Amino acid sequence: MYARILELVPKLEKREEFIKVMDDEVHPFLKKHYGFLDMLLLFQIHSEKAIAISLWTERTYAEPYERECFPKVREILRPYLTTPIIVKHYVDETGLGGHFEKKHLPECISTEESACQATLNEIGSTKAIPFIAKNLKSRKRDVKNSAQLAIQAIETRERRNA
């Protein structure tokens, strides 16, 4: 499991608005990203400081979010903060977070099949097979397996629809 921790200092007069924006805009935005597990927003006792913890199944799923989407989130939050956001990264090297991941993944399918379904939701047509097939050469077993499952699922669906 991988965690991104944001250190935040909301403006005192905008604290309630900040909480609402985190709940109504940021959290749903995170939920759209594959590999995202959950978010916690915690406030330090007797202080205006807060942390937002986003939990991910793997770092590789959080990286595209951080690169492509987090700048938008930073802009959404800017009017509610007194200082710039500080981002820190943590990884669960103990494996103790595994129960959390299993609880948040769909019950009846494996992680690879989940990745396959996420791919299908994004792409899903026979036109995508050559693009997906490039991943069959990957050194990463999970990438290779996901590509195989995605291609099989597309071909099966096309046969059913034919």
C-alpha positions in Angstrom: 0.0 0.0 0.0 1.1 3.5 -0.8 0.1 6.8 1.0 0.3 10.4 -0.1 0.1 12.7 2.9 -0.7 16.4 2.3 0.1 18.8 5.1 -2.4 21.6 5.0 -3.2 24.8 6.9 -6.7 25.9 6.2 -7.7 29.5 6.7 -9.6 29.6 10.0 -12.5 31.6 8.6 -12.8 29.1 5.7 -12.4 25.8 7.6 -16.0 24.6 7.0 -15.8 25.5 3.3 -12.5 23.7 3.1 -14.0 20.5 4.6 -16.9 20.7 2.2 -14.6 21.1 -0.8 -12.5 18.2 0.3 -15.6 16.1 0.8 -17.6 17.2 -2.3 -14.9 17.8 -4.9 -11.5 16.3 -4.0 -12.7 12.9 -2.6 -15.0 12.2 -5.6 -12.2 13.2 -7.9 -9.8 10.7 -6.2 -12.4 7.9 -6.4 -12.3 8.0 -10.2 -8.7 6.8 -10.2 -7.9 3.1 -10.3 -5.9 2.0 -7.3 -7.3 4.7 -5.0 -8.5 3.1 -1.8 -9.7 5.9 0.5 -8.9 9.4 1.9 -8.7 10.6 5.5 -8.8 14.3 6.5 -7.5 14.8 10.0 -7.1 18.0 12.0 -4.4 18.5 14.7 -5.8 19.0 18.1 -5.5 22.7 19.3 -4.1 23.7 16.0 -5.3 24.9 12.6 -3.1 22.3 10.8 -4.5 19.4 9.0 -3.4 16.4 7.0 -5.1 14.6 4.1 -4.0 11.0 3.6 -4.9 9.3 0.4 -4.3 5.6 0.3 -3.5 3.7 -2.9 -3.0 0.0 -3.7 0.4 0.8 -5.3 2.6 3.8 -6.0 2.3 3.2 -9.8 -1.5 4.1 -9.6 -0.9 7.3 -7.6 1.8 8.6 -9.8 -0.4 9.5 -12.8 -2.8 11.2 -10.5 0.0 13.2 -8.9 1.4 14.2 -12.3 -1.7 14.9 -14.2 -4.5 15.7 -11.7 -3.0 17.0 -8.5 -2.1 20.4 -10.0 -5.9 20.9 -10.5 -6.6 19.8 -6.9 -4.0 22.2 -5.7 -5.7 25.0 -7.5 -9.1 24.0 -6.1 -7.7 24.1 -2.5 -5.5 27.2 -2.9 -8.3 29.8 -1.8 -8.9 27.9 1.4 -5.2 27.6 2.6 -2.8 29.9 4.3 0.3 28.1 3.2 1.3 26.0 0.2 0.5 22.3 0.4 3.4 20.0 1.5 3.2 16.5 -0.1 4.9 13.5 1.5 5.0 9.9 0.3 4.9 6.8 2.4 4.9 3.1 1.6 3.6 0.1 3.7 6.7 -2.2 3.9 5.1 -4.3 6.6 2.2 -5.6 4.6 -0.1 -4.7 7.5 -2.3 -2.7 5.2 -3.2 -5.7 3.0 -6.4 -6.2 4.8 -7.4 -2.7 3.9 -6.7 -3.2 0.2 -8.7 -6.5 0.1 -11.7 -4.9 1.7 -11.8 -2.1 -0.9 -11.2 -4.2 -4.0 -14.2 -5.9 -5.7 -14.8 -9.2 -3.9 -15.2 -11.7 -6.7 -12.3 -10.7 -9.0 -8.6 -10.6 -8.7 -6.4 -7.5 -8.7 -5.4 -8.3 -12.3 -9.0 -8.7 -13.4 -9.7 -5.3 -11.7 -7.0 -3.7 -13.7 -8.3 -5.4 -16.8 -11.8 -4.0 -16.1 -10.4 -0.6 -15.5 -8.7 -0.8 -18.9 -11.9 -2.0 -20.5 -13.8 0.9 -19.0 -11.3 3.3 -20.6 -10.7 1.6 -23.9 -12.6 -1.6 -24.5 -12.8 -1.9 -28.3 -10.9 -4.2 -30.8 -9.2 -1.0 -32.0 -7.4 -0.9 -28.7 -5.9 -4.4 -28.9 -2.7 -3.3 -30.7 -2.1 -0.6 -28.0 -2.8 -3.1 -25.2 -0.7 -5.8 -26.9 2.4 -3.6 -26.4 2.1 -4.3 -22.7 2.5 -8.0 -23.3 6.2 -7.4 -23.6 6.4 -5.7 -20.2 8.9 -7.0 -17.6 6.2 -6.4 -15.0 4.1 -9.5 -14.5 1.0 -7.6 -13.4 1.2 -5.4 -16.5 1.6 -8.4 -18.7 -1.2 -10.3 -17.0 -3.6 -7.3 -17.2 -2.9 -6.8 -20.9 -3.6 -10.5 -21.5 -6.8 -10.4 -19.5 -7.9 -7.1 -21.3 -7.3 -8.6 -24.7 -9.2 -11.8 -23.8 -12.1 -9.8 -22.4 -12.3 -7.7 -25.5 -12.2 -10.7 -27.8 -14.8 -12.6 -25.7 -17.1 -9.6 -25.7 -16.7 -9.1 -29.4 -17.5 -12.8 -30.1 -20.6 -12.5 -27.9 -21.8 -9.4 -29.7 -21.1 -10.8 -33.2 
